[in-house]
């Protein structure tokens, strides 16, 4: 395994973010049978935000959160740190089911979710984990540039104004970040850079200050109306919220509900001043490319580059390493992409790599649901846009649970259902072939560089439903 100046490359260990923040002291497990008004299964951002807003609205309610490991163990403590206003789903599908105006309303609320998420962090004392730096998408081939411009045109129809997203020339990109071969792209101010673990740990502490109890080291084995069964006892509650995202498959009967898609990251050792100048990353903008096998990056507060991608997007039968260990193949792909985008960083030492799973519905659209008769609620399927999507979903759940007829309760992701994913081995073959096709399409586009998106990628999009 490659070595770094600080020792061997750490593979797994949950995430660099968790190692950097330091895990809080373990919370107590469920002590046995407990009664509550609301039982929330899952201690990630969906569960924590739902607890936060419900407790704010109903201070007298007894609300408990049940978490198998510790709050922030899953995607909430492992992600790329993009608090983006891009919707957690596809505009065309939301528009097809509820109309274009409803889909645009969801986009407007996503702008607000970024602002709300930042403001709450500052009010509650964990704002140092957030920096409002915006986002740049960079095109490094003619087909990517064509897609960036087409995407920007589509955004105009979806509720993004000129002040929300703007095209960048090659020189404008270069003035902010020196991506090799950049031909242009687009930028949006509606994105904040987040330290995922510090943010999630801070929200968990804020929830506890409100009087919510978080039970860790407690595995839910079944949820049903008015009851959560765990390995530590049973919680009886008027309202039960499922907030497990990529870990939804751990519950009986839900193995095909959401695809647990792997996303892997690496983080470099801190850049020297010379390396920082070479990459030309002037501020703290988030950076993504327009390749089909998409990469996402941030430069951390201590001058590291953290970059992620879908090296091995899916393991057979929805398997994944809970501790976040990354396949060497994925590490090599991400390392190579980092060197392609920033040649000055070729050979830079990597300090840690890790992986996590995000929940992907079959229609690639997030859903928020509540049944007043059974008291069962759920939210998830953010397809990688959970840092802000969880906040909006939680506020939507609050309004639904309280029975309030608000604009949030009428958003097009409310009441949405998607069919289950295919059975194995079709699921594995499909996901594996899909990302192999995207990598092939990227290579062909760079070779041809004629401004045309590869037909292979177009077919892959059609088959996958993306």
N, C-alpha and C positions, 0 to 999 in steps of 0.2 A: 504494500500500500504506500502511495506517495507520502513523503514526510514534509512537514512545514517547519518553519523556524521555531514554532512553539511546540513541536512534537508531531506524532503521527496524525494524519487526517482523522478527525473524529467522525465516525459514521453512525448516525442515529442519535441516541441521547435525547430523544423527543424533538428538540430543535435548538439552534443557536440562540434563538430569542429566550427560550426558557433557561438555558445555561447562563446567558448574560444577565437576565433579570434576577435569577435566583428564586427557587421555588419557595413560596410562603410555607409556614408551618402547616403540617397536615391537619385538616379538619376532622372532627369526629365522624365515624360512620353512624348510620341510623341505629338508634339504641333498641329498636324493637318496634312493636305496633305503635303507629302515630296517626292521629287525626289532624286534618288540615282543611282549609278552605280550597287551596290550590296546591297541587303536586306537580312539579315540573321535572321531567326526566331529561337530563342532559345539562351539564354545567359549562357549556360553551356560550357564545355571545347571544344566540337565540334565547336560550333559557335564562341567562342573566338579565338581558334587556327586558324580557317578559316579566320577570320578577320585579325589576326596577319600576316599570311603568304601572303594573298592577298595584304594587305596594304604595306608590305615590298617590294613586287614585283612590285606594281603599286601605288606609293605614291600619284599620282594625282587623283586616283579614290575616289569617295565619297562612303563610306561604312557605313552602319548603322546596328546595332544589335537591335532586338526587343525582349523584355523579359517581360513576364507576371508579375513576382514578382521582383526578383533582381538577378543579375549575381551570379551564384553559388547556387541558391535556390534548384535545383534538385539533381540528383545523384552526380554531380561534387562536391557538398559541404557536402555529406552525406556518402560517400563510406568508405571502410576499409583502404584506404591509401596504397594500393599495386600498385606501378608503375611497373608492371610485363612485361616481354618480351613474355609471353605466347600469342599465336595468338588469335585474337578476332573471333574465328570460328574453324571449324574442318578441320584438314589437309586433311583427306580422301575426304571430299567434295570438297575442293578447288582443290585437285589433280584430282578428277574425272572430273571436268569441264574444267580445263586448263592445266592439266599435273602436275606431281610431281615436275618438276624443277620450275614451277611457284609457287607452294605451298611452296617450300623451299625458294624461293626468298622473299615471304611474311614473312617467319620466320626471314630471315636475316635482313629485314627492321624493324622488331619488335625489334631486338637487338638494332638497330640504333635509334629507337624511344625513348627508355629509355635514351640513352646517350643524344640525342637531347633535350628531355624534361628537363633533369637536367641542361644541359649547358645553355639553354635559361633562365631558372629560375635564374641562377647565373648571367648571363649577364644583366638581367633586374631588378635585385635587390630583388628578392623574393626567393633566394636560401636557406635561413634559414629554409624554410618549407620542405626541402628535405634532406634525409640522405641516402647515398648509403651503405646499409647494407646486401643486398642479401636476399635470401628466402630459408627456409627449409620446406620441406614436410615430415611429421612424420607419420610412421605407428605404430599403437598400437595393432595390431592383425596380425596373420599369413596371413589371406586373404588380409589385407591392404598392408602388406609387399610384397606379390606376385604381387599385382597391381602396387605398386611403381616400382618394378623391371621391370615389363612388360612395364610400361609407359616410363621408362628410355630407354629401348631397342627401343621403338617406336620413342622416341625423336632423337635417333642416326640416324634414317632414315629420319628424318624431318629437319635436318640441325643443330642439337645441337651437338657440338664437346665435347671432354673430358673436355675442359676448360670451357664449357658453363653449364654443369650439371654433377654432380658426385654422386655416391652412398655413403651413410653414414651408418656406422655400428651403433649398439646401443650405444657403447661407444662414438663414434664420435658425435652422436646426444646429448648424455648426457653432453658432454664437452661444448656444446653451449646453450642448454636449457633442463631443467630437466622435460620433459614430462613424466607423469606416464605411465609405461608399454611400453615405446618406444622400438621397436625392430629394428629400422633402418629407412631409408628414403633416400631422396636425397636432394641436395642443388644446387642452382644456384646463381652466383653473379649478374645476370641480373634482379635485382629488387631493387627499391629504396623505402624507407619509406617516406610517404608524409603526411603532415597535409593538408587534402583536402581543407578546407576553406581558409587557408592562401595562398595556392597555387593558387586556382581559383581567389581569390580576387586580388592577385598579378598580375596574367595574365590579368585580366580585366583592371587594372590600366595601365599596359604596352600597351595594345591595345589603350586605350584612349590617351596615350602620343604620339602614332603614328598618331593620328588624326581621329580615328574611333569614331563614336557617338553611345553610348549605351542608348537606350530608355527603361527605366524600367516602371513598373506599366502599361504596355500596352499589352492587350490580342489580339493575332492574331486570327481572326475568320475564315479566309479562305486564302489560298494561291493558286495562279494560275500564268500562264505565265505573267511575267512583272508586277505583282501586288500582294501586301499583304494587305488584308483588316483587320483592327483592330477596337477596340472599341474607339480609339482615332483619327482615320483618316486613310487615305490610303497612302501606300508607293508604288510609281511607280519606278521600277528598271529594268535594262537590265538583271540582273541575280538575281534569288531568290533561297536561300539556306534553305532547311528544316533541322534543327538540334535540334530536340525535343526529341530524344531517347524515354524513357518510357512515355513521355507526347504526343507522336504522335497521340494517340487516341483522343486528343482534337480537331482535325481538321476534318471537314466533310469528310466522305468516307474512313477514315483511322482507324476506331475503331478496326479492326482485323489485321492491318498491323504488329504491334509488340505487344507481350504480356508484359504488365507492371508487371514484377515479383518483389514481395516484398523481400527485404533483410533487416534484422533487426540487430541492434547492441546494446551492452551495454558497458559502460566504468566504471571501478572501481574508487574508490578514490585512491589517490597516495599510492603506496606500501611503507611500511616501509623498512628500510635497511634489516631487518631480513626476511621480505617476499620476497624481491628481491633476497636475497641469496637462499632462499628456492626454488624458481622457477628456479634458475640457469640460468636466461636469461642474458648471459654474455655481449652481445652486443645489437644492435638494429635490429637484423634480423626479418624479417616477418616470421610468422609461420603458416602453415596450416596442417590439418590432411588429411588422405587418406580415411576417412569415406565417404559413399555415401551421407549422409546428411552433406556435407562439412562445416567445420568451418574455419574461417580466423581470424588471430590475429596480433596485433602489440603491442609493448610496447612503449608508447609515450615518448616524450622528457622529460616529467615531471613524469615519472615512473608509469603511469597507464597502466593497461591492457585493451585494446579495443578488443572485440571479437564479431564476427558476424556470422550469419547463416540464413537459410531459414525456420524460425519457422512456419510462415503462408505465403507460397509463393505467393498465389494468392487469391484475393477476387472476389466474384461473379460480373460478368459484368464489370470486369477491374476496380473495385472500389479501392480507397486507400485514406488514410488520408493525405492531402497535408501538414499538419503541422508535419507529421512524428510520430504520436502516434502509439505505438506498442501494440499488443494484449498481455494480461498477459500470455497466453499460450506460446507465443514465448519467452517472457522474462524468463519464467521458464525453457524452453528447453535450452536456451543459458547459463543461470546461472548454470544449472546442468552440461552442457558440460565443462564449465570452471572448475568446481570442479573435474570432472573426469580427466581432463588433468593435473590439478595442485591441488592436494588434499590440499596442504598447504594454498590455497586460498579459501577453502570452508568456507562460511559464510562471506567472505569479503563484505564490503559495496559497493553497486553500486550507482553511482552518477547520471547517465542519461541513458536512452534508447531512441532509435529513429529508424525510418524505412524510406526507400526510395524505388523507383522503378527503375529497369534497363530494357532496351528494349531487348526483346528476339524474333528474327525472327523464323518462323516455321522450318527453316532448321538449326537453331543455328549457323548461319554464318553472320558476319557483311557484309555490302554492301556499296559501294561508287558509286554514279551515277551522271551523268551530261548529259543533252540533249542540244546541242548547238542551235538547232532550236527553242526550247521554252525558253531557258535560265534557266530551272529548274534543281536544284541540290539537292542532299541529301546525308547524311552519318549517319550511326548508326547501332544499333543491336550488340553491343559489347559483350553481354552476360557476363558482369562482368569484362571485361578487357579494360575498357575505359580510364583509366588514361594514358596509353601509346598509346592505339589504336586511341584515338581522335587526337593525334598529327600526327600520320602517315596518318590518314584519311584526315585531313585538308591539309597536304602537297600534298596528292594525288588529292584532289579537286582543289587545286591551279593549279597544272599542267594541269588538265583536262579543267578547265575554261580558262586558258591561251592558250589552244590548243597546248601544248608542248608534243612531243612524247618522254617521259622519261621512265625509268624503273618503276617509281611509277605508271604512267598512264597505265602500262600493268600488274599490279598486279591482281591476280585472283579474288579479291573482287570487281573489277571495272565492272560495268554493271550487277552485280548479282541481281537476283530477287528471291523471295521465295513466295510460295502460302500463302494466308491468314490463320490465325488460325481458328479453328472450331467455329461454332456459340455456343451461350449459350443454354442449360446448359452444353453441352459437354465440353466446354473449362474449366469450373469450376470443373466438375467431374474429368476430366483428370488430371489437375494440382494438385488437392487435393489428388487424389489417388496415383499419382506419388510419391509425397514426403512422404506420409504415407507408401508406399512400400519401399522407401529408408530407412526410420527409422526402419521399421521392418527388412529389410535386415541387417542393422548394428547390431541390437540386436541378430539376428540368427548367424551372423558371430562371434560375441564375444562369444556366447555360444558354438558353435562348434569348432571354432579356428583351423580348419583343413587345412588352406591355400587355400580354395576354395571360390571364390566369390559366393555369394548367387544367386541362379537361379532367385529369385524374382527381384533382382537388374538388372540382365541381361535382363529379360523380360521388366522391366520398361524402361531401356535404349532403347530397340528396339521399343517399342510403342511410346516413346516420341521423338525419333529421335536424341537423344543426342549422 
